[in-house]
Amino acid sequence: MSVYIPRPFALRAPEQIARLIAEYPFATLVTPGAPEAQVSHVPLQFDPGSGPRGMLLGHMARANPHWEHFADGPSVAIFHGPHAYVSPSWYAEPAAAVPTWNYCVAHVHGMAELMDDERDKRALLDAMVQRYESERDKPWRLQLEGRALDSVWNASTPSSSSRRIAAPRIGSA
């Protein structure tokens, strides 16, 4: 799977791509599968220091069959940044221009794998909760109090499948 990126608009600096993903972490995750590709919309964390090009980390409900297709082939996570219509009337010579759309995206390709280590899962959940709850007046926090992560998670949610995606290829515009 690839994306058309006109050369003048390609983001090349890794820090630009990391910033886009950090500011717009809700991704469309696409994984090949039979009889059809699996598509889920999930928040993902990007760790640029893991591996040569970084690593995506996240989780989804275990009831979602998407995670069962991770071994079927590489997934692509599509991060949508800001976008807007561009009118020809905004150009110095409107008659010579055409309408278009200005956008910023990152496509991160890689094989998804499940995270089995309880400490890694807990660290991921703590990081995600901290990120999204920290601005609240009374932030929620995951409290295990001696209980296993899966027992708490399974009791309070439909279950969770934590995963990581190594990022051997990143395209962006």
N, C-alpha and C positions, 0 to 999 in steps of 0.2 A: 504494500500500500504506500503510495507516495502522494505528495501535495505539490501543486504547481506554485513555485515561488519566483516571481520576477527578480532577477539578480540585484537590481538596485534596492529592493525592499527586504532582502534577507537579513535577519539578525545573525551576526557572526560571533559576537562577544559572548562567551559563556555566562558572564554576569548579567547580561541583558535577558537571556533566556531564563536564568534562575529567578530574576526579579519578576518576570512575567508570570512564571508558575507560582511564585510566592504570593503575588497580589491577586491572582485568579486561580485558586487551587481546585476549583470544582471542574473536574475533567469528564469528558466522554471517553470511556474505555471500550475499545473494540477488540475482540478476540475471535479468530476464525473458529468455526465449529460446524458440525453437521447436525441437522440439515441446513442451518444458516448461521451466520456470524452472531456472536453474542455482543450486546451493547448495554452498558450500564453507565449511570451518571454518579460519580463518586468523588469525594474530596481526597486529594492525594498530597502527601508531603514530598518535597524534593530535597534529597541530601546530596549536594554537589560534591562532597568529599568522599563519597563511597564509590569505589571503582573508577575507571578511567574517565567516564563521562557522567557519573552520578548515578543515583538510585531513587526510584519512586517508592514510597511506602504508603500503605492504606489498608482499609478493610471493607468488607461488604457482608451483608447478611448471608449466612450459610444456606438459607432457603433459596437464595438466588442461584440458579444453575450455572451462571456465568463462570464461577470459579472452577467448575468441573472441566472446563475446556482449556484451562491454561496450558496444558501439555500439547494442545492441538497445533500450536504455532505461535509466532510472536504476536504480542498485543501492541496496540498503539493507543496512547493516552493523548487526547486532543484537549489542549487548554485554550479557551477562548478569552482573549483580552478585550480591550475596548474596540469598538467598531462604529462606523457611521457612513451614511450616504454622502457622496461627493457630487455636487451639482456642477454641470458645465458652466453655469452662470457665475461661478466663483473664480473662473480663470480670466486672464487678461483678454483672451480671444475665445469667448464661449462657442462661437461657430466652429472652431477647430477642435473642440474637446468633446468628449462623450461622458455620459453619466457613469459613475463607477462606485465602488464600495471600498472604503479604507478600513483595514482591520489588522489586528495583531494576534497571531496564534503561535503555539508551539506544539509540535507533534513529537512525542517521545516513544520510540519503538524499542521493544525488548521482550524477552521471555519472562512471564510472570511465574512466580513460585510462592508456595505457601510458607508462612513463617511458623515453625514448630516450637521454637524456644519460648517458654513462658516469659522470661525476662525481656526478650525482644518485643513480644506482643504488649506486655505491660508498658514498656518504655514508649512504644508507638501510641498506645491509647492515652497515656498520660500527656504526651506531647500534643496530641490533637485536642484533647480536652482543654489543656492549658491555653492553646492558641485561640480556640473559639469561645472559651468561657471567660478569659482574663479581662475582657472589657465590661463584663456584667457587674452590677452592684453586689450581687451575692452569687459568685461563681459556683457552679456545681463541680464536684470532684468525685472521681472513682474511689470508693472506699471498700477495700477488701477485708480488712480486719481479720487476717489469718485464714480467710477462705481462698480457695483456688480461683484464679481468674475465670476459667471456664464455668465454674459453678455459679458465680455471680452473673457473668455475661449471659449464660444460658437461661438463668431464672428471670432476667430482666429484659431480654431481647430475644428475637428469633434465632440467635446465635450469630457468631461473627467469624469470618474467615479473614485473618490478616495475611497480607501478601507483600512481596517486594518485587520490583521490576528493575533489573539492571538496564541501563540506557546505552546500548552500543551505538544508537543512531538518533540524532535529534535534528529536526527540521523546523524552521521558524520563519515567520514573515511579520 
